[in-house]
């Protein structure tokens, strides 16, 4: 493979992934707005783990969501402004704050679940489950390749 072909492959792959992500995000927001819900995909991607982990601290949420603590803090700030979460002191380490869903946050979580399923269904429309699984495996391998510091060599 020539350098030019390699560059085109990498640019095309990156652009395709970026475009797919952008389209999925746009569709999720459209679907939530259609039924009167006000939540971004980033907020949903943090709200879900808050529900799942029950009373996680910022660090746990950052690790779970694969986001940096600064991004998580901004998203939690916005969720708190919408009265969807509250920060409560940790029972053992009072320096830590735990993030807990309010009743409104729990309600929104359950309201968004069918929207998430609808969006997922639209994304996967006419794509066999087998192909989706292969795609997910390839994405995980790409991520592992790029996370593996040993794969970086000096030339």
N, C-alpha and C positions, 0 to 999 in steps of 0.2 A: 504494500500500500504506500503510495507516495505521500509526502508531507501534506500536499494540497488536499488529497482525498481524505487523509486523516483529519485535517482541520475542518473540512466540510462535514465529516461524520460527527465530530465533536460539537460543532456549532449547531448542526441540525438536531442532534440529540438534546442538547441543552435548550435549544429554542422550542422543540416539541414538548419537553417536560415543562418549561415555563408557560407555554401557551395552554397546555392541558390544566395546569394548576390554576392559572388565571380564569379559564373557562369554568372550572369546577367551583371556584370561589364565587364567581359572578352568579352562577346558577343557584348556589346555596343561598346567597343574599336575596336574589329574586324570589326564590321559593318562600323564604321566611317573611319577606315584606308582603307577599301576596296574601298571607293570612294574618298580617298585622303584627308580626313579631319584630322587635328591634334588637338584633344581635348580629355581630360580625362573625365570620368564620374563625378568626383568631380568638374571639371571646368564647365561642362554642368549644374550641379546641382546649380551652382552659377550664371552662365550666364543667365539661364532662369528667375530666380527671378530679376536679374538686368533689364532685358527687361520688365518684368511684373510690377515691382515697379517703373520703369522709372528712377528715380534719387535717389536711396536709399543710406543711409550712411552705414558704416560698421556694426553698431549695429543693424540696421533694417534687413540687410542681414543675420547676424548671427542668429537673432531670427527666421526669415522666413525659413532659411535653417536648423535650429536646429544644428548649429555648433558653436563652441566657436570663439570669435573674432580673436584669433591668427590664427586659421585655415583659416578663411575667408580672413584675411590679406594676408596670403601666397598664397592663390588661386588668389586673386585679383592682387597681385604682378605678378604672372605668366601670367594672362590674359593681364595685362598692358604691359609686355615684348613682348607679341605677337601682341600688338597694337589693342587689341579687346575692351579695356575699357580705360577710362581716369578718373582721380580723379580731381574734380573741387571743389573750395571752396563753402561752403553753403552760400546762399545769406544773411541769418540772423545771423547765428553763424559761424564766420570765423574759429573757431577751428575745425569744422567738415569738412570732405571732402565727397562729393557726388560722387557716382560711376555711370558713364554714358557710354553706349555702343558707340563705334566709328562706322563709316559706315561699317568697316570690321567686327566688332562684330555683328552688325545687320545682315549682310549677312550670317555670320557663323551660327547665331541663326536660320535663315530660312533654311539654308542648312542642319542643323542637325535635324530639326523637322521630316522629313520623316524617317530618320535613327532611331530616338527615337520611332516612331510609328512602324517601322519594328521590332525593338528589342522587344517592348512591345507585338507585335503580336506573335513573336517567343516564348516569355516567356509564353504567355497564350494559346498557341496552344493546342487544344484538352482538354481544361479545360473550362467547362461551366461558363458563366458569373456569375451565381448564386454562384458557388463555389469560384470564385475570390472575390465576395463581402463578403462571409462568412469569407474567409481567411483574408481579410482586416479588418473586424470587430474584429476578434480574435486578430490580431496583435495590433490593437488599444487598446483592453482590456489589453493585456499583457503589453503594454507600460504604460497605466494608472495605472495598478497594481504596476509597478515598480517605477513610478513617485510619487505615493502616499506615502508620508513619514509616514502617520499614520498606514500603513500596516506593518511597521517595528516594531516589539515588542521585548523587552528583555525577554529571557527565563531563 
